[in-house]
């Protein structure tokens, strides 16, 4: 029996995304994540065609993900499943194994990886590896390397009544002044050791995740504390010092500290002038200390001082 082809169109961030899929699960994954991004004025078109094939040896392959990023195309591979983005045409061909269709996290990653890669390559999108939390209308960008505590602090802020835009990556339009970002607040993914520090998350089952530790603990913020977009009023650069402290820093140090943990994609797609514009707002260093909720209290005091 032939597979039914599902045709849908979406407008994430302002990009026209046309999807033709033989997998309803991929459509559901797009609608639960990528399609929820608001219109941010990002321009462009992307066409995605999704087929399904029988499993091969090693499928579904999750959470092991391989990326082949070349000048003409990006290939994302999970087991025998692939998503191939041709940059010149904005065409994405996705081949899914049947077993991977049962892994929503993998499908969301495939769709969002090619989407953000296409928008970054055309210069339309700025992607920053940072968390964004908001207290009483004051947005703080939390910037640090992987493992610096972004998701831990974002969750601590959440349980202290803050709103969350993202705990990991935020996205901005290249056509708007630096400072307004969109994120994915519908789920935070915490390292197991971080989740173990909060009594209420110790019983949450970890799920496979394409990080070094191989799994993360999912947390779903209440709808009232989710923000799809937020303004950054100050940038907070995370320091792993065990001595808890917050202090302001000058422009030169701010730039150096911002770039220190930058990932390769940030070096490739973030212009120095744009970063300098972002850092024209107040910039602080947070020495995290050993108690995440004590650090959250310092962030709360900082946000109150900026109102």
N, C-alpha and C positions, 0 to 999 in steps of 0.2 A: 504493500500500500504506500503510495507516494506521500512524502511529508508535506504538510501544509506550510505555505510560505506566509509569514506574518509581516505586514508592511506598516511601519509607524514613522512619524516624524516628531522630532523634539527640538527644543531651542535652548540647550544648556549654555549659560553665560552669554548668549546671543548668537552662538554658532548654530547654523542649520544642520541638524543631524538626521539623515535619512537611514532607516534600518530596514533591511529585508532579512528575515531570520527564519530558519527551519527549526529553531529551538524556542519554545515559549519561555523556557527558563532564562535564556539570555535576555529576552524582552523584559521579563520581570526584574532581572538584576539591574538592567539599565534604568528602569522606572523607580527602583528602590534607592538608586544612588545618583548616577550621572544626570538623569533627567530632572532632578530636583534642584540643580543649581540655578540661581536667578539670572536674569538677563543683566549682564555687566557691561554691555557694549563691546564685547569681543566679536570680531567679524570673522567670517569664514564659513566653509561648507565641508561636511564630511559625510561620506557614504559608506555604510557598513553592510556587508553581505555575510551571513552566517549559515554554514552547513554543519551537519552532524555525521560522524562516521563511527563504525564499530570500534570498540577498544582494541588497542594493540598492547604488546607486552609493556608493563610498567605503568599503565594508566590507572588512576587519573593523574598521577605524578605530583599532585599538590602536597605540600606547599613549596616544592622546588620550582623556581622560576628562572629562566634564562633570557637574557636580552642580547640581541645582535643589532647594534645601532650603527648603521652605515649612512653615507651621504644621501643615497637614493631611497632607502627604506629602513624601517624598524621592524624587527621580528621579535615577538614575545612568545616564548615556548613554555608549555607546562605539559610534561609527558609528550604524547603525540599531538596534543592540541597546539595550534598556532594562531596568532593574530599578526597579520602582515600589513603594515601601513606603507603605502607608496606616497612619499611626500609631495611629488609634483602634481599628482592628480587628486589627492585627498581621498583615495579609495582604500578601504580596509577589507581584507578578506580574512574571515575567521573560520577555522576548521576545528570543531569541538569533538572530543571523544564522548561517547554516551555517558560514561561515568563522571566526567568533569561537569556535565550538565546538572549534576546533583550537588555541586559545590558552589553556592552563590557567591562566596567570597572570591573564588577564583574567577568567576565570570565578571564580577564587578572590577577586579583588577585588570583583566584583559581590556574591557571597554574603556576604563578611565586612563589606562596607560597610553593607549594609542590616541585618545582624545587630547590629553594634555600635551603629548609629544608633538602632535600636529599643530596645535595652537602656539606652542613655544617656538617651533621651527619657523613659523611664519612671522614671528615677532609680535603676535597679538596678545600673548599671555605671559604674565610674570608669576612664577611659582616659587614660593619661599618656604623653606623647611623650618617652620615655626608653629607654635600654638598661638591661639588668640582667644582671650577670655575678657569678659565685660562685667564691671561692677558699677551699678548706678549710672550707667551711660558712659563710663570711662573704659576704653578698650586698651588692654595691655597685650602687646606682642611678646611672647616668651620665646627667646631664641637661644638655641644651644645645639651641640652635636647630638647624634643618636646616643641615648643613654644618659643624657644630661638631666633628665627629669621633667621634660615637657609634659608628657601625658600624666605623670604622677601629680604635678602641680595643677594641671588642668582639672583632674578629677577632684583634687582637694578643694579647688575653687568651686567646682560644681556642688560638692556636698556642703559648702559654706554659703550657698545661695546665689553664686555668680551664674551668669549665662556663659555658654561656650559656643564659639564659632568653629573651632577646630583644635585638635590636640597634636597635630602632626604637620600638615601642609596647609597653606593658605594661598589663594589665587587672586590676582589683580589684573585688570584690563590695562593694556599698554596705552589706551586712549584717555585715561583718566589720571589725575594727579596721584602720586604714590600715597597710600594711606587707607584706601578703602579696599577691603578684602572679602572674599567669599570662602567658605569652608564647608566641611561635612560634619555637622554637629549631631547627626542622628546616631553616631556610635563612636565611642572611644575604645582604643585597643591598648590595654595596659600590659606591660611585662608582668610575668607571674610574681616576681619578687616584689614589685611595686604594689600589686593588688593584695599581696599578703600583709601589707602594712595597714590595711583597712578591714576591720572586722566584717563589714557587710559584703565585701567582695571575696572573702576567703573561700566561700562556698560556690562561687560562680565557676562553671566549667571552662577551662581553657580550650581554645580551638586552634587548629593548625594555622600557621601564619608564616609568610616568607621572610622571616627575620633570622638572625643568627641562632637564636634560641629555639626557633621552630614552632613557637606557639605564643599566643597572646590571650588575655582575658578580656572579653567584650563587655562593655558597659553602655547601656542605652539611656542617655539623659532624658529627663522628663521633657515633654514637648514645650512646656512653658519656659524652659531654660535653654532651648535651642535657638541659635541665631544663624540664619543663612548668610548674612552679611554683617559686617561691623567696621567701624572706623578705628584706627589705631591712634590713640592719644599719646602713648609713650611706648618705647621699646625697652624691654628688660632682658639683658644678656645674662645667661645663667653661668655661674661659677661653682664648681664642685667643692669649694672650701667647706670644711666641717664647722666653721665659725659663722653663725648666721649674722648677716649684715646686708644693708642696702645702701648704695651710694651713687650719686650722679657722676657722670664722666663727660669729658669734652669731646669735640667732634672728631679729632684725630684718633683718639683711643676707641671711640665708638665704631669708626669705620674698620679699624684693625680687628677689633673683637667680633664684629659682624661677619667679616670674611673668614676668620680663622676656622670655623667649623663648616664652611660652605662645601656642598657636594659638587661633583663635576658638572651636573646639569645647571647648577646655579652660576658657576663660573662662565658657562657657555651662554646663558640666556638672560642674566641680570646685568644691565648696564650700570657702570659705576655711577653715572649721573643720577640714575633712578634710585639707586641705593642711598646716595647722598641726600636726595630729596626726602626719602623715607626717614632718614636719620636726622633731619632738620628739627624734628620734634624732640622732646626730652628723652634722654637715654640714661638708663641706670644699669648697674651691675647688682645682681642678687647673688650673694653667697648663700647657698642653699641650706647649710647646716645639716643636721641629722634628723630633724623632725619636720615632715612635709607640712603639717598643719600650722606649725609655728611660722614656716615660710609663707604660707597662705595669709596668715595674719599680717605679716609685713607687707605683702602685696595689697591687702585690703587697706592698710594705712596709707600706702602709696597712692592707690586710686582715689581715696578720700582727699588727699592733699592736692590732687590734680583737678578736682571738680571746680 
